[in-house]
Amino acid sequence: MSEQTLTPKTPLSSLAEKANASGEWWKEGALDKRNEMELPTRVIVALENAGINTLEELKAAGPAKLRRIEHIGKLGFQQIVDLLRAVDRQNGGGA
């Protein structure tokens, strides 16, 4: 993502769409890699079912709460951490 900024109110479901809109998704090999700004649908649904819909809510939930959410295992938790780290990098190291 280049020019688009993320705010705490950015919906989780739109992160990948925003990333793909500004990226070069058509280049060879680009579709073969998982976008770090993208959470799997199952993780997004699990978060939404727990009342977590935005980046702000995701950050506020903290690791203990996220680990207790049904249908988010070790891989899903790691994908969330990877997403938050990518967002932090995109926002210049802090949001």
Long-range contacts (C-beta under 8 A, 24 or more apart in sequence): 1-37, 1-90, 5-91, 6-55, 6-87, 6-90, 6-91, 6-95, 7-55, 8-54, 8-55, 8-56, 8-59, 8-95, 9-54, 9-55, 9-56, 10-54, 10-55, 11-53, 11-54, 12-39, 12-44, 12-47, 12-48, 12-52, 12-53, 12-54, 12-55, 12-58, 13-44, 13-48, 13-53, 15-39, 15-55, 15-83, 15-87, 36-82, 36-83, 36-85, 36-86, 37-83, 37-86, 37-87, 37-90, 38-83, 39-79, 39-80, 39-83, 40-76, 40-79, 42-71, 42-76, 43-71, 43-72, 43-76, 43-79, 43-80, 45-71, 46-70, 46-71, 46-72, 46-76, 47-72, 47-80, 55-84, 55-87, 55-95, 58-84, 59-84, 59-95
